[in-house]
Amino acid sequence: MSIDLSSAIATFVTESKELLQEMENGLLDLESETSDEHASEIINALFRAIHTIKGSAGIFDFVHVVTLTHIAETLLESARNGELQLGKDLISLYLETRDATETLITLAAAETEPDQDLLNKVNHLVSCFSKYIDTDVDDAQGEVLIKTTSGNQLDNERWVLFFVPNENVLRNGLDPYSFIHYLNSETDDLKVSTWFDSMFGPQQFDPESNYLSFIISFNTDKTENDIIDVFEFIHSEAYIAILPPKGDAEILKASIQKYQDIDFVTHSLKEADPAFADIMQLLNQKEKAPPPEQSTAQSGAAPAVNTSKLHKSKTLRVEALKLDRLIDQVGEMVITGARTNLLAHETGNETLIEAMALLERLVENIRDSSLKLRMVQIGETFNKFKRVVRDIADELGKQVELTIVGAETELDKTFVEKVSDPLMHIVRNAIDHGIEDPDTRRAQGKPEQGQLTLKAYHDSGSIVIEVSDDGKGLDQEKILKRAVDRGLISANQTLQEKDVNLLIFEPGFSTAESITNISGRGVGMDVVKRNIDSLRGSVEVESTPGQGSTILIRLPLTLSIIDGFMFEVHKENYVIPLDTVVECLELHEVVSEQDIQDKSYINLRTEVLPFIRLRTLFGIEEQIDHTRESLVIVQFGTLRAGLVVDSLKGEFQTVVKPLGRLFEGLKCISGATILGSGNVAIILDVSALIKSAISVYEALEKKH
């Protein structure tokens, strides 16, 4: 009967990729780390990550993964012991290993053999690691203690193994008994003495903690390395010392310090082998083992368990598809709630209306809580660009420092998935086209190392992502010339500075003199614009010659359920995001009908405000009385405009529904929603509306 391991393998792949990403981040941090203490912590974390991957891959018999990670782990062990420094060359080697390991894991999970190119790559990496490893270095891993004979030889005939698992071994999913059980199957006449740490009474006892240590004796014809392999997966979670027949007294002395009860050790060793009958005289010592505090400090063992049980936050993995279904169902509940609330008001029953108001608030709370489940920090996405910046800068011979600001900013997971590709193109272009080489920067009085900043923050109900550099900025003359050559604009056409900058997003547009594997084909920035538009976002470009450029990506908070503001135009309902609404005014109270005849702006509190009549935009010829019109002032980013509507309906919980491919090209429309009455209301694109109002205003200004 075969066992289905597909679920376990899928979990292994997911967790391994997370560990590999943590490994990449650690390596990049290590490259710039100046503190020896922090560097040591990073190296320990790297070792744990690669050790875990190797152990798990061994369970599934992923041979190629084990081969590569084993030698990488061996070298990291030397770094942990201070025998080796991880310089830039070694860090680059480990980064290549990280990439190869991820590919091997993906192929192994899909039951696909790696091609010859990948195998050659793995062999090359193993060969590179081998150059750093002294062939005389012992193969021992983790905290396994094997020493050569010091001259103080014992007379024992049996093997003795000291096994002290740490406090958290059970929490980490390892059962010490299973290793002892397996050792029993590989050896003869195995005896186990168990010591329990009795200093913890019933009140302090934690069932998830380990309080047991073992002294094991046995007979075998196997080698020391064979015994080590039995405990391979638990090395990093335990102290393990092996005392072979005629073993070294130094190993015995060191191991005794791991136990807090010398009487237990003495009795166990006497039971294990008659050669230990007079153990004190054998070791030439009369003193007992140091007290628990001293022993812990000297041995480097895990600290004592806290007397109080600490609260630990727990994480539950949930498939993204299940989360999406939950959000969809919450959306349907919002729509049904609006319908029920409308029917309650039609009955005129005050008790029912009050109950429905309470239910509506609860539904709103459920909506907010559900949406928060989909919010993730953008820092994980930003951190991936550390490697990108490092590799591209090295390839181009440039020095670039990446600064991340606002990594804790949260946005919808859908955006995180789809914004990564546009950011990749922007970052690559910033390094290739924007930041100069060290010689050029030095000649211009700039630091040789260029600065690239990824920044995220909330603004006016939107998420803003900025990518800025301190390079040479955009060459507008060059952009205009290339645009004219490609027929994007006419030679006598005059564009504002912001419009010139946006030409870089036109399909096929590039100012590069030559095509490289990084840029120059004119397809990257086009992808940026298209992907951001599909997310109902916008892109802006700010540039100062000689000082650098900043590209701002502005995205809505969510694509599913929003707080909306509803109004009416020609007996039809329309919705805009509530966060974009600044204020609402009666139009006739702000300006007279004569003052806005043939005009597209009003003077609002000494500020020129472009506006657009939605009746005119939608091609409705019939006009209504000026005194009945309302003005909704909206803002998107730094831009403001006014929308003239027939009447205001107020706030409305809006479940965003896509309109489908047939309506993709419609300007100023971003979706639809279903009202409580069952009617459909169109959701308007505020960004497009503001730009339309401003363009109309600017066109009229040019005529005058």
C-alpha positions, -999 to 999 in steps of 0.1 A, spaced: 0 0 0 16 33 -11 14 64 9 2 96 -7 29 122 1 16 149 -23 2 171 5 34 167 26 56 175 -4 34 206 -12 40 218 24 77 211 21 79 232 -11 61 261 4 81 261 36 114 256 17 107 286 -5 101 307 26 133 295 42 152 302 9 138 337 8 148 342 45 183 328 35 186 353 7 176 382 29 201 371 55 229 368 30 223 403 17 221 417 52 253 399 61 271 417 33 265 451 49 265 440 85 293 456 106 284 441 141 301 407 148 272 398 171 245 404 145 266 387 119 268 356 141 230 356 146 225 358 108 250 329 102 231 308 128 198 316 111 213 307 77 226 274 91 192 265 106 174 273 73 197 252 51 198 224 77 160 223 78 158 221 40 184 194 39 167 173 66 132 176 50 146 169 15 162 137 29 128 125 42 115 126 6 147 113 -9 154 144 -30 190 134 -36 202 164 -56 188 188 -30 205 169 -1 238 168 -20 239 206 -26 226 217 8 248 192 27 281 208 15 267 243 18 257 234 54 292 220 62 308 253 52 283 273 72 293 252 102 328 264 98 316 300 97 295 294 129 326 282 147 346 313 136 369 293 114 358 310 82 347 345 71 318 349 47 331 375 22 314 388 -9 326 359 -31 312 333 -6 279 353 -3 276 353 -41 282 315 -40 255 310 -14 231 332 -34 237 310 -65 231 279 -43 199 294 -30 186 298 -66 198 263 -77 182 247 -46 148 263 -53 149 250 -88 159 215 -77 130 215 -51 105 226 -77 116 199 -101 118 172 -74 82 180 -62 70 177 -98 89 144 -101 110 158 -129 147 151 -133 170 182 -136 185 187 -171 222 185 -177 227 222 -175 213 223 -140 233 193 -129 265 209 -143 255 240 -123 251 219 -91 284 202 -97 301 235 -102 287 248 -69 298 217 -50 332 221 -65 334 257 -54 324 248 -19 349 220 -18 378 246 -23 369 262 10 366 229 30 397 213 45 396 176 37 410 169 72 380 186 89 358 162 106 324 155 90 306 161 123 276 185 121 255 204 146 266 199 181 280 164 178 312 160 199 339 137 185 375 143 195 407 126 187 425 108 215 441 131 240 462 104 256 439 100 285 422 68 273 394 49 290 390 12 294 353 9 283 343 -19 261 308 -6 251 298 25 232 283 53 252 262 81 238 253 112 257 220 126 244 206 159 258 177 173 237 170 210 242 139 224 258 121 232 225 127 200 207 91 188 209 78 222 198 99 219 167 83 186 157 110 162 168 105 132 191 138 121 208 124 87 215 121 80 177 158 85 173 166 62 203 142 36 188 160 37 155 194 35 172 182 3 189 174 -12 156 209 -5 143 228 -17 174 230 -46 199 222 -48 236 211 -11 239 205 2 274 190 36 282 192 57 314 168 86 315 172 117 337 143 140 344 148 176 354 128 175 387 134 212 395 101 220 378 71 212 399 35 205 387 27 243 386 56 251 362 53 219 341 48 227 304 37 197 283 52 212 252 87 214 268 113 187 271 127 178 305 145 145 296 181 137 290 196 103 282 228 82 286 227 53 261 251 24 259 253 -3 232 275 -26 212 280 -22 174 304 -27 147 294 5 130 316 36 127 313 68 146 300 85 114 273 59 111 261 66 146 261 104 139 239 98 108 212 82 131 208 116 148 213 137 117 179 155 118 182 164 155 218 177 156 208 213 159 182 206 186 204 186 210 238 180 226 251 147 213 285 132 224 298 98 213 322 78 234 335 48 215 352 18 231 386 28 246 373 64 243 388 97 253 383 108 289 380 144 277 347 136 259 335 120 292 344 150 312 328 175 288 296 154 286 292 151 324 288 189 326 256 186 305 238 168 333 228 184 366 229 152 387 264 137 391 249 107 410 227 99 380 257 100 356 278 78 379 251 52 383 242 52 346 279 47 335 284 19 360 253 2 346 266 8 311 301 -7 315 320 -22 345 350 -2 333 333 29 348 331 13 383 353 39 399 345 68 376 357 96 399 391 81 403 391 74 365 386 111 358 410 122 384 384 145 400 365 146 433 344 177 427 308 173 415 294 189 384 289 226 386 256 240 398 228 243 371 234 280 364 271 275 359 266 243 338 242 261 315 265 290 310 295 268 303 278 244 280 258 268 259 227 248 265 192 262 263 183 285 292 160 273 319 123 272 312 104 303 324 82 295 354 53 311 337 38 299 305 42 326 279 15 334 254 27 325 219 11 338 188 1 311 164 -2 313 126 -27 293 105 -20 287 68 -51 292 47 -53 287 9 -57 319 -10 -87 305 -29 -106 298 4 -99 334 14 -112 348 -19 -144 327 -15 -149 341 19 -146 377 6 -170 369 -22 -196 355 3 -192 386 25 -198 407 -6 -230 388 -13 -240 393 24 -235 430 21 -257 431 -10 -284 410 6 -282 432 38 -288 463 17 -318 447 1 -332 436 35 -326 470 50 -345 486 21 -375 463 26 -375 470 64 -378 507 57 -407 501 33 -426 483 61 -423 514 84 -418 490 114 -395 510 137 -384 479 157 -375 460 125 -356 491 112 -336 494 144 -328 457 143 -317 460 107 -295 490 115 -277 468 142 -274 439 117 -259 463 91 -233 475 116 -224 438 124 -221 431 86 -199 461 82 -176 448 110 -175 413 94 -166 430 61 -138 450 76 -124 420 95 -126 398 63 -108 424 42 -80 427 68 -73 390 63 -62 398 28 -40 427 38 -3 418 38 28 439 44 46 451 13 80 447 30 83 411 18 80 422 -18 104 451 -12 130 428 3 131 407 -28 146 436 -47 178 436 -25 190 407 -46 179 423 -78 197 456 -71 229 438 -60 230 416 -91 222 443 -117 246 468 -101 274 442 -101 266 434 -138 268 470 -148 298 479 -127 278 503 -105 275 509 -68 239 511 -56 224 511 -21 188 502 -17 168 519 11 134 506 21 109 529 38 74 519 49 79 481 47 51 477 73 25 493 50 -3 469 42 -22 464 10 -44 438 -6 -26 405 -14 -39 408 -50 -18 440 -54 12 424 -38 11 397 -64 6 420 -94 27 449 -84 59 429 -82 65 427 -120 60 465 -126 83 473 -97 109 450 -113 109 469 -145 111 503 -128 140 492 -105 159 478 -135 155 509 -155 164 531 -126 198 513 -122 205 510 -159 193 544 -172 191 566 -141 221 559 -118 255 567 -132 287 547 -130 311 556 -101 335 575 -124 307 597 -138 292 603 -103 326 613 -89 332 638 -117 298 654 -110 306 657 -73 282 629 -62 290 600 -40 302 570 -59 274 549 -45 240 557 -60 209 557 -38 177 538 -48 147 541 -25 115 520 -23 89 537 -2 52 529 6 26 548 25 -12 555 27 -25 587 12 -61 598 6 -76 563 7 -49 549 -16 -16 531 -14 13 550 -28 46 532 -39 75 554 -47 106 543 -66 132 571 -65 169 574 -74 196 601 -72 208 596 -108 208 618 -139 170 622 -142 150 621 -175 164 638 -206 132 654 -219 148 666 -251 158 631 -259 124 618 -250 106 643 -272 130 636 -302 125 598 -299 87 603 -296 86 624 -328 108 599 -346 84 571 -336 53 592 -346 39 593 -311 36 631 -313 40 657 -340 71 679 -343 51 711 -335 31 696 -306 36 712 -272 35 690 -242 36 699 -205 66 685 -185 45 658 -168 31 646 -201 66 644 -216 77 622 -187 47 599 -193 59 591 -228 83 566 -214 53 543 -208 43 542 -245 46 508 -261 80 502 -277 94 535 -264 130 535 -253 159 560 -253 186 534 -249 212 535 -276 217 498 -275 198 467 -264 211 448 -234 198 419 -214 186 444 -188 167 470 -209 165 488 -243 137 469 -260 110 494 -250 86 468 -235 92 471 -197 76 504 -189 47 496 -212 40 466 -190 42 488 -159 15 511 -172 -8 483 -184 -5 463 -152 -12 494 -130 -42 504 -151 -56 469 -147 -55 475 -109 -74 508 -113 -43 526 -103 -22 554 -118 14 562 -125 31 596 -121 67 606 -129 87 634 -113 122 642 -125 149 668 -120 179 668 -144 211 658 -126 193 650 -94 172 619 -101 137 607 -108 107 594 -88 80 572 -101 48 571 -80 24 542 -83 -10 549 -67 -34 520 -60 -68 517 -43 -68 500 -9 -88 470 -22 -104 456 -53 -134 439 -36 -155 458 -11 -152 496 -6 -170 524 12 -187 542 -16 -205 576 -21 -235 574 -43 -252 602 -63 -277 604 -92 -274 616 -127 -304 615 -151 -322 591 -128 -293 566 -127 -271 559 -97 -234 562 -97 -208 554 -71 -173 567 -63 -149 557 -35 -158 576 -3 -121 582 4 -118 604 -27 -146 627 -17 -134 660 -1 -167 678 3 -202 682 -12 -218 716 -20 -249 730 -36 -237 744 -69 -259 775 -69 -245 785 -34 -210 784 -48 -214 801 -82 -242 816 -102 -254 801 -134 -241 831 -154 -206 828 -140 -201 793 -153 -216 797 -187 -191 781 -212 -166 776 -184 -150 745 -171 -138 759 -137 -150 778 -107 -133 800 -82 -137 782 -49 -123 801 -19 -97 818 -42 -87 784 -57 -93 776 -93 -112 743 -94 -118 725 -127 -151 707 -129 -170 685 -153 -208 680 -157 -215 643 -157 -246 649 -178 -223 664 -205 -197 636 -201 -224 609 -206 -239 626 -236 -272 636 -219 -286 667 -238 -314 674 -213 -303 698 -186 -318 704 -151 -323 736 -132 -291 751 -118 -305 752 -83 -310 715 -82 -274 706 -91 -248 695 -66 -210 698 -67 -189 668 -54 -153 678 -49 -130 648 -53 -92 644 -49 -68 618 -63 -33 622 -52 -24 659 -55 -51 666 -82 -86 680 -74 -117 686 -95 -154 690 -91 -182 667 -104 -216 683 -111 -244 658 -104 -282 659 -101 -286 648 -65 -267 632 -36 -276 598 -21 -249 595 6 -226 567 18 -230 532 5 -212 499 11 -201 489 -23 -193 455 -36 -171 459 -67 -182 437 -96 -161 436 -128 -179 447 -160 -163 421 -183 -142 425 -214 -169 442 -235 -165 473 -213 -128 473 -208 -122 503 -230 -148 525 -214 -132 557 -201 -140 569 -165 -157 536 -156 -140 511 -133 -168 486 -123 -203 482 -111 -222 473 -80 -257 459 -71 -280 480 -50 -304 468 -24 -332 473 -50 -315 449 -74 -306 477 -98 -270 481 -110 -250 513 -102 -219 522 -122 -186 528 -102 -167 557 -117 -130 560 -120 -122 592 -101 -86 595 -114 -99 595 -150 -127 619 -142 -102 644 -126 -78 641 -156 -107 647 -180 -118 678 -161 -83 692 -160 -77 685 -197 -109 703 -207 -99 733 -185 -64 734 -200 -78 732 -235 -101 762 -229 -73 782 -214 -51 777 -245 -80 790 -267 -82 822 -246 
